[in-house]
Amino acid sequence: MIIRKTVLLLSIITVIEGQNECRPCNSSFPGGYVTISYQIGKNSNEQRFRDLQVSFAVVIPHGELPVFPFLGLTYGSRKMKDGTKQRYGDLQLNLVSIVAGGFGIGVISSGGSMHKRKKSWAGILPLPVILTKDSFSIEGERLSSKGIMLSFPMPIFGFAFFP
């Protein structure tokens, strides 16, 4: 339910921002995106899962580079095939060009306790398909997951995206 409300709110913000006729020189917002993603995958214990996540990111001012660096936050929910649910949050650094990729650190809630989590991802734009990998440890056992994510980015333009 929280994710649905978040998606609705972000969609409204995106439409409003898209209608904004403000010139970039008058805006202090560098630009960014909101992404809704759905992932399927398998962990190192051969358990299948699916994720739904929302990511928010803002471009880091970077001069004339052909790559856009973004700093962002992600919140997601993972459901294992056996019905177990996990929730996670990450701080991410992403580099977006023709080839896009990034990594993140954060926490995942599993079995009522929090665990440190690391993740990485890569994709080719403009395809909405991303390959993902994440890992965390529970009671000394390291679990890693790999998956394929379908991603729907909604750009929010700011001064960094204007010539």
N, C-alpha and C positions, 0 to 999 in steps of 0.2 A: 504493500500500500504506500509506503514512504517513497519508493522508487517511482511509482506512478505519479504521485504528487510532484516529485522533483522534476520528472520528465515534462509534465504539463507546465510547470513554472518556467523551466528553461526554454521550452518552445515559445512561450509568450515573450520572454526576454529577447530571444533571438529575433522574433518578428518585429518587436519594437525597435531594437537596435538596427535592424535592416532598413527600417523606415526613417532612421535618423539622418537628416540632411546636413548635419554638422560637418564642416570642413575639418580635415585632419589637423591643421595648424591650431584649431580651437579645442581639440580634444586632448586630454591627458591620458586617455586609455590607449595603451600600445596595440591592443588587439589580442585575440585569443580564440578559443573554441570550447564548445561543450560537446561531448561525445556520449552516445548511448551505445553500448556494445553487448552482444550475446556471444557466449563462448561455449564450446563443447570440448571435452578433453578426457585425459586419463592420467592418474597419478602413478607413482612408482610401485604401489601395491595393486596395480591393475584395476583400480576402481574408476569407473566412469563418473563424470560430473558435468554439470552445466552451470554457467555463471550469467548473471546480469549485472552490469556495472554502469556507473555514470562517472565521467571524468570532466574536470574543469581545468583549463590551462591558459596561461597568459604568455605571450611572446616576450622573450628577454631582448631588449634593445641590443642590436649586434652590428650595426654599421652596414657595410655593403656585401656581406657574405651571402652566397647563394643557398645557404641553409638557414632555416628558422629554428632557433632554440626556444623551447617552451618549458616553463616550470608549472607543474600542475598537481592536482589532488584527485584521487580516485576513491570511490566507495563502491563496494560490490557485495553481492550475495552469491554464495556457491551452494548448490544442492548436489550431494553425492547420490549415486544410484540407489544406495541402501536407505535413503531418506535423511541422512545426517545433513545438517545445515551448518554453514560457516559464513562468517561475515568478515570483510577485510577493508582496510584503508591504507593507501599508499601516498607517499610524496614521490613525484616523478620528475625526471629530466628527459625531455624528448627532443630529437633532432629531426626536422621534417624538411624534405626536399623531394626529389623523384623517388629516392629510397628513404624510408622513414624508420626510425628505431628509437628505443629508449630503455631506461631502466628505472626501477623504483625500489624504495625500502618502506616498510610499514609494519603493520601488525595484522594478524588473522585470529579470529576467535573460533576456537574449536573445543568442544566438550566443556564449555564453561570457563576456559582459561585462554589467556592471550599469549601469542607466540610471535617472535620476530619473523618477518617475511621479506624475501627478496624476489624481484621479478624482472624480466626483460622481455622485449618484444621487437618484431621487425615486420615490415611490409613494403610493398611497392605501390606508390600512388599512381593513379587514382583508384586502384582496386580497394574495395572495402574489406579485404581479407587480411588478417594479421596472424602471424605465428607467435605464440606466447610460451613462456616458461617461467615457473615460479617454484620456490622452495621454502620450507620452514621445518623446524624440528619439534617433535613432541616426545617428551621423556627420553631424550637422547637419540631417538630415531629420526633420521632425516627423510622427509617426504618431498619429492619433487613432482611437478605436474607439467604436462605439455598439452597444448590445445590449439585450436583454430578459432579465431574470433571474427565475427562479422561486426563491423563498426559503422556507425552513422554519425559522422562529425557535422556539427553545425557551427560554422565560423561566425565569430563576432568581430567585425572589422574595427580597427582603430588606426592610429596614425602610422604604424609600422608597415601597413600593407598598401600605402599610397606612394606613388613615385614622387 
